[in-house]
Amino acid sequence: MSAFRPTVLSISLGTIEANFRRVKALCGDGVRQIAVVKADAYGHGMVSVARRLLNAGAWGAAVATVDEAVTLRDAGITAPVLILGGSSEAGLREAAQVDASQTVFDLHALQILSSEAARLGRPVRAHFKIDTGMSRIGARGREEIAGLLEAWRACPGVMMEGIFTHFALADADPAFTALQKARFDEAVSLARKAGFQPLRHAAASTGIALGPDYWYDAVRPGIVLYGAEVNASFPGILPAQTLSTRPVRVAWIEEGDTVGYGRTFRAERPTRVMTLPVGYGDGYPRILGGRADALVCGRRAPLIGRVCMDQLMIDVTDIPEADMNSEAVLLGAQGSQRITPDELARLADTIPYEIMLGFGARVTKRETD
């Protein structure tokens, strides 16, 4: 964070809460909301976002690692915290220590949690992960699932708080998603026959859009909270990040002059170039040079030349009112124009998650309501 550099990533907690409330209203009060805040809430600030959404009615928060769970607990958050990934032995013991719910999908983790429950003298929480087709983590197939359930029955200190799966392509492959659902339903049936009554959840953001058949007892909104990728499925969802800065130079160049490393841009007319103090060293993708726009005075100004590590250049020839006091927005809204994470991801041949997560420590982050 810098007190001297004008490049700022503003994060609207109010927008994130509004997005959450839209999802919550869609699902109704009978479906619990597990707000996914892993990876620093997709670059939006894990602790602040978790607090805001728990106050807004989320049942719990989901993280990727034990370290993230510990961060939430150290911040005073006492609500349920689900660790979505696998953990080392030390991590499993720490998860039990801080009363976070660890994902379990093998006998090794179950046994460690069972021993930790005995040491602590209290139950520990876990969610049973079912691999229905992601081939990432999870118990897979009837025989493996039944075997682990039998072992779990011998570990009364490990409370099966939940059972869940993850859809691989919920937004584009309905046949495979239906197959995953059927496999999950079978696993749930086996768990119930074994005497467990866990909280069932399967749908992340794209799965939520499929409707009530996929919601079960709880859903796990993630990317939808931050306003990217699934906008068409959730009317009114808005991005929560704004990346803005102010110029360090505004100057004319002549016809035929070139801009930046590699001389990839050659002026075809006298051109007014605005230089902005932001680059790939801040997490703004280098590939966006010559592809993306910035917003200045409520209008689009194209990036010209290559994005440098610390600076980039835009063409403001057709925005005569632009000057050294003008704000430039590289992500977010200005006037009637908006540059979304989805737009930048499309131009950079990546996904909006990577755009939102990419901004580094040099960029000052500022929370707004």
C-alpha positions in Angstrom: 0.0 0.0 0.0 1.3 3.4 -1.0 0.4 6.9 0.3 2.1 8.4 -2.7 0.8 6.4 -5.7 -2.6 7.1 -7.2 -3.4 3.6 -8.3 -6.2 2.3 -6.1 -8.4 -0.8 -6.1 -11.7 0.2 -4.5 -13.9 -2.7 -3.3 -17.6 -2.1 -2.7 -18.7 -4.2 0.2 -22.2 -2.8 -0.3 -22.2 -4.2 -3.8 -21.1 -7.6 -2.6 -23.8 -7.6 0.0 -26.4 -6.6 -2.6 -25.3 -9.5 -4.8 -25.5 -11.9 -1.9 -29.0 -10.7 -1.0 -30.2 -11.4 -4.5 -28.9 -14.9 -4.4 -30.4 -15.4 -0.9 -33.8 -14.1 -2.1 -33.7 -16.4 -5.1 -33.1 -19.5 -3.0 -35.4 -18.5 -0.1 -35.0 -18.9 3.6 -35.1 -22.7 3.5 -31.7 -22.9 1.8 -28.6 -22.0 3.7 -25.9 -19.8 2.2 -22.3 -20.8 2.5 -20.4 -17.7 1.3 -17.2 -18.6 -0.5 -14.5 -16.3 0.7 -11.4 -18.3 -0.3 -8.4 -16.6 -1.9 -8.9 -13.4 0.0 -12.6 -13.4 -1.1 -11.5 -13.6 -4.8 -9.3 -10.6 -4.2 -11.9 -8.5 -2.3 -10.7 -9.0 1.3 -11.6 -12.2 3.1 -12.3 -11.0 6.6 -14.3 -7.9 5.7 -16.4 -9.8 3.1 -17.0 -12.7 5.5 -18.1 -10.3 8.3 -20.4 -8.4 5.9 -22.1 -11.5 4.5 -22.5 -13.3 7.8 -24.2 -10.2 9.2 -26.4 -10.3 6.1 -27.6 -13.8 6.8 -25.0 -16.2 5.5 -24.9 -19.5 7.5 -21.2 -19.9 7.2 -18.1 -19.2 5.1 -16.1 -21.5 2.9 -12.3 -21.2 2.5 -9.7 -23.3 0.7 -7.0 -23.8 3.3 -6.6 -24.2 7.1 -4.6 -21.0 7.1 -7.6 -19.1 5.8 -9.8 -20.7 8.4 -7.4 -19.6 11.1 -7.4 -16.1 9.8 -11.1 -15.9 10.1 -11.0 -17.3 13.6 -8.3 -14.9 14.6 -10.5 -12.1 13.4 -13.2 -13.1 15.8 -15.5 -14.9 13.4 -17.3 -17.7 15.2 -19.7 -18.8 12.5 -19.2 -22.2 10.7 -16.1 -22.2 8.5 -15.7 -25.0 5.9 -12.3 -25.8 4.5 -12.9 -27.0 1.0 -9.5 -28.5 0.3 -7.5 -31.4 1.7 -5.0 -30.7 4.5 -1.8 -32.1 5.9 -1.8 -33.9 9.2 -0.8 -30.7 11.0 -3.4 -28.8 9.1 -6.1 -31.3 10.1 -5.2 -31.0 13.7 -5.2 -27.2 13.5 -8.6 -27.3 11.8 -10.0 -29.3 14.7 -8.3 -27.0 17.2 -10.0 -23.8 15.8 -13.4 -25.6 15.3 -13.4 -25.4 11.5 -15.1 -28.0 9.4 -12.5 -30.0 7.4 -13.3 -31.7 4.1 -12.8 -35.5 4.5 -12.5 -37.9 1.6 -10.1 -40.6 2.9 -9.4 -42.8 5.9 -6.2 -41.0 6.7 -7.9 -37.7 7.4 -10.8 -39.3 9.2 -8.4 -41.1 11.6 -6.4 -38.0 12.4 -9.6 -36.0 13.1 -10.8 -38.8 15.3 -7.6 -38.8 17.3 -7.8 -35.1 17.6 -11.4 -35.2 18.9 -10.2 -37.7 21.6 -7.3 -35.4 22.5 -9.5 -32.3 22.7 -12.3 -34.1 24.5 -15.0 -32.8 22.2 -16.4 -33.5 18.8 -14.8 -32.1 15.7 -16.6 -31.1 12.5 -16.1 -32.4 9.0 -17.8 -32.4 5.6 -17.7 -35.6 3.5 -16.6 -34.8 -0.1 -18.0 -36.9 -2.9 -16.1 -37.1 -6.3 -19.0 -37.3 -8.8 -16.9 -36.4 -11.8 -14.4 -33.6 -11.2 -11.6 -36.2 -10.5 -10.0 -33.7 -8.1 -10.7 -34.7 -4.5 -13.4 -36.8 -3.0 -14.5 -40.4 -2.3 -15.4 -42.0 -5.6 -17.7 -44.9 -6.4 -20.2 -46.8 -4.2 -17.6 -49.2 -2.7 -15.2 -46.5 -1.7 -18.0 -44.3 -0.2 -19.5 -47.2 1.7 -16.2 -48.2 3.1 -15.5 -44.8 4.4 -18.9 -44.5 5.9 -18.4 -47.7 7.7 -15.1 -46.4 9.1 -16.8 -43.1 10.0 -19.3 -44.9 12.1 -16.4 -46.1 14.3 -15.3 -42.4 14.8 -18.1 -40.9 16.8 -15.9 -37.9 17.7 -16.0 -36.7 14.1 -19.3 -35.1 13.4 -20.4 -35.3 9.7 -21.7 -31.8 9.6 -22.1 -31.9 5.8 -21.8 -33.9 2.6 -21.1 -32.2 -0.7 -19.8 -32.4 -4.3 -18.7 -30.0 -7.0 -20.1 -29.7 -10.5 -17.6 -29.7 -13.3 -19.5 -27.8 -16.0 -22.9 -26.8 -14.6 -23.3 -23.9 -17.0 -22.7 -25.9 -20.2 -23.2 -29.6 -19.9 -26.6 -30.4 -18.5 -26.3 -34.2 -19.2 -23.1 -34.6 -17.2 -24.3 -32.3 -14.5 -27.4 -34.5 -14.1 -25.2 -37.5 -13.9 -23.1 -35.9 -11.2 -26.3 -35.1 -9.3 -27.5 -38.7 -9.5 -24.1 -39.9 -8.2 -24.4 -37.4 -5.4 -27.9 -38.5 -4.5 -26.7 -42.1 -4.3 -23.9 -41.0 -1.9 -26.4 -39.1 0.3 -28.7 -42.1 0.4 -25.7 -44.3 1.5 -24.8 -41.8 4.2 -28.4 -41.7 5.6 -28.6 -45.4 5.6 -25.5 -45.4 7.7 -27.2 -43.2 10.2 -25.8 -39.8 9.2 -28.0 -36.7 8.6 -25.5 -34.2 7.1 -26.2 -30.9 5.5 -26.3 -31.5 1.7 -24.7 -29.0 -0.7 -23.6 -29.2 -4.3 -24.3 -26.0 -6.2 -21.7 -23.2 -6.5 -22.6 -20.1 -8.5 -23.4 -21.7 -11.8 -25.2 -24.6 -10.1 -27.4 -22.2 -8.2 -28.7 -20.9 -11.6 -29.9 -24.4 -12.4 -32.8 -24.1 -9.9 -34.2 -25.7 -6.8 -33.4 -29.3 -7.7 -29.7 -28.5 -7.3 -29.9 -26.4 -4.1 -30.4 -29.2 -1.5 -30.0 -27.8 2.0 -27.4 -25.2 1.2 -25.6 -23.5 -1.7 -22.1 -22.1 -2.0 -22.2 -18.8 -3.9 -18.7 -17.6 -4.9 -18.1 -15.8 -8.1 -21.7 -14.5 -8.2 -21.0 -12.5 -5.0 -18.3 -10.5 -6.7 -20.2 -9.8 -9.9 -18.5 -11.8 -12.6 -19.0 -14.7 -15.0 -22.6 -15.5 -14.2 -24.2 -12.1 -14.6 -26.7 -13.3 -17.3 -28.1 -15.9 -14.9 -28.5 -13.4 -12.0 -30.1 -10.1 -13.2 -28.8 -7.1 -11.2 -25.5 -8.6 -10.2 -22.7 -6.1 -10.4 -18.9 -6.2 -10.1 -17.5 -4.9 -6.8 -14.0 -3.8 -7.9 -12.9 -0.5 -9.4 -9.2 -0.1 -10.5 -8.5 3.6 -10.9 -5.5 5.9 -11.2 -4.4 9.3 -12.4 -1.9 10.2 -15.2 1.7 11.0 -14.7 2.0 12.6 -18.2 -0.3 13.8 -21.0 1.6 14.7 -24.2 1.2 14.9 -28.0 3.2 12.8 -30.3 3.5 13.2 -34.1 2.2 11.1 -36.9 4.6 8.2 -37.4 5.8 8.2 -33.8 5.7 4.9 -31.9 4.7 4.1 -28.4 6.2 1.6 -25.9 8.5 -1.4 -26.0 8.7 -3.2 -29.3 7.2 -0.1 -31.1 3.9 -2.0 -31.5 1.8 1.2 -31.9 2.6 3.7 -34.6 0.5 6.9 -34.7 -1.4 7.5 -37.8 -2.2 11.1 -36.8 -1.0 13.5 -34.2 -1.9 11.6 -31.0 -2.5 12.7 -27.4 -1.0 10.1 -25.1 -1.9 9.7 -21.5 0.6 7.7 -19.4 -0.9 5.9 -16.4 1.2 4.5 -13.4 -0.1 0.9 -13.5 1.3 -2.1 -15.2 1.7 -5.9 -15.1 3.8 -5.4 -12.0 0.5 -4.5 -10.3 -1.4 -7.4 -11.8 -2.8 -5.7 -14.8 -2.3 -8.3 -17.6 0.4 -7.4 -20.1 -1.6 -9.0 -22.9 -4.2 -6.2 -22.7 -1.9 -3.8 -24.5 -3.5 -2.8 -27.8 -6.7 -4.7 -26.8 -8.4 -3.1 -23.8 -9.7 0.4 -23.0 -9.6 2.7 -20.0 -12.4 5.1 -19.0 -11.5 8.8 -18.9 -14.1 11.6 -18.5 -16.8 8.9 -19.0 -15.5 7.8 -22.4 -13.4 4.9 -23.6 -9.8 5.4 -24.4 -7.9 2.6 -26.1 -4.6 1.2 -24.6 -1.8 1.7 -27.1 1.6 0.0 -27.2 2.6 -2.7 -24.7 1.7 -2.7 -21.1 4.9 -2.1 -19.2 5.7 -3.4 -15.7 4.8 -0.1 -14.0 3.1 2.0 -16.7 0.8 1.9 -19.6 -0.3 4.3 -22.3 -3.8 5.3 -23.6 -5.0 7.4 -26.5 -7.0 10.4 -25.3 -6.9 12.3 -28.6 -10.7 12.2 -28.9 -11.2 13.3 -25.3 -9.9 16.9 -25.4 -11.1 17.6 -21.8 -8.8 14.9 -20.4 -5.9 16.4 -18.4 -3.5 15.6 -15.5 -6.4 15.8 -13.0 -8.6 13.2 -14.9 -9.3 9.9 -13.2 -8.7 6.9 -15.4 -10.7 3.7 -14.7 -9.2 0.4 -15.9 -11.8 -1.8 -14.2 -15.2 -0.6 -13.1 -17.7 2.1 -14.0 -17.3 5.7 -14.9 -20.4 7.7 -16.1 -22.5 5.4 -18.2 -19.6 3.2 -19.2 -18.3 0.0 -17.4 -15.3 -2.2 -17.9 -16.1 -5.6 -16.3 -13.8 -8.5 -15.2 -15.5 -10.5 -17.8 -14.6 -8.0 -20.5 -10.9 -8.0 -19.5 -10.9 -11.8 -19.1 -12.2 -12.2 -22.7 -9.6 -9.8 -24.1 -6.8 -11.5 -22.1 -8.0 -15.1 -23.0 -8.4 -16.0 -19.4 -11.2 -16.1 -16.8 -12.6 -13.3 -14.6 -11.3 -15.0 -11.4 -7.8 -14.5 -12.6 -8.4 -10.8 -13.3 -10.0 -10.1 -9.9 -7.3 -12.1 -8.0 -4.4 -10.6 -9.9 -3.9 -7.2 -8.3 -0.8 -7.2 -6.1 0.5 -5.5 -3.0 1.6 -2.4 -4.7 -2.0 -1.5 -5.4 -3.7 0.3 -2.5 -6.9 -1.5 -1.6 -9.7 0.6 -0.3 -13.1 -0.7 1.0 -16.2 1.3 0.4 -19.9 0.8 1.2 
